[in-house]
Amino acid sequence: MRLAILADIHGNIHALEAVAARLEQLQPDAVVVAGDIINAVPFSNEVVALIQKQHWLAIRGNHEFYYLDYAGNRAPADWEDPVRWGQVHWLMEHISPETCRYLAGLPDELTLHFPGTELVRVMHGAPAQIRFGTSNHMPEEKIAAAIQSVEQQTMITAHSHMQVDRIVKEPVNSDTEKSSDPLFELSEAQTLTQRVWHVINPGSTGLPLNGDVRAQFAVLDSVSPDKIPGGWRASHHRVPYDRRPALTAYASSGMLARGGVISQLFYWELVTAEKEIVYFYRWQRANLPPNKLSLDEEFAAYKEATGREAYVRAKDPLRTR
């Protein structure tokens, strides 16, 4: 059994089409999209249409909820701010009714029960933490704590836009291994029992943040659980594609003008495959007084102080031809 796992497409139809072409060569038995299908790049409707055409399985991520909460009048009042939330406002104006209905009906997570294989749990983040993202450097105990309620050994997660393939073991607490009652002792087997998970993040198809601009996904092949805990071997894939049409569309679609700073930072992330939004907000918190400047003024100060704009410009394929 072979599964292809995609995540964090973020409205990037050109990246998705490149991955779909590669999947034609790999011939997986099923394709699963682990959330954040829409937003950030201006082709959310086209991405959803391709997923529907291919009959791929999919779940919601936090960006689906940004749209659905705003569309359903469940968003906080401050989301009406056209400067901070202009990106979502643009999305509201451009998502088709067909796309809306599709997103509204998606599940928040999946458990895959394919014949002859071990179960696979798929979620965008972690239980009750849709924005939980893993990395190859995150402490094992932090991951284990977040997925304690996951009964399946193989867990697909996303959100961080990083490709991850880790065996995570539950920390052993020596204090809990000892009984307070001298008349009762745990057996050796009970004492040494330790839960193990195989945690896999396919990376981001449309907006990777690991320094590699190629469209990313993972393939899972079923194997004996004696070989790999949970019975699935993961391989990570990266596919080159032309980013220029997507970058051009930020201006031509009106997203850049409507979305302001946030849309500009998404543009930068597509250029650099680095955490441009995180970099900006870290600098903001460390260097600017809270609630004194507008977001536009903060971003102008950031660009002047860091020289980040010149760094991005030097990598922009629209400017380096």
Order of alpha helices (4+ residues) and beta strands (2+ residues): beta-alpha-beta-alpha-beta-alpha-alpha-alpha-beta-beta-alpha-beta-beta-alpha-beta-beta-beta-alpha-alpha-alpha-alpha-alpha
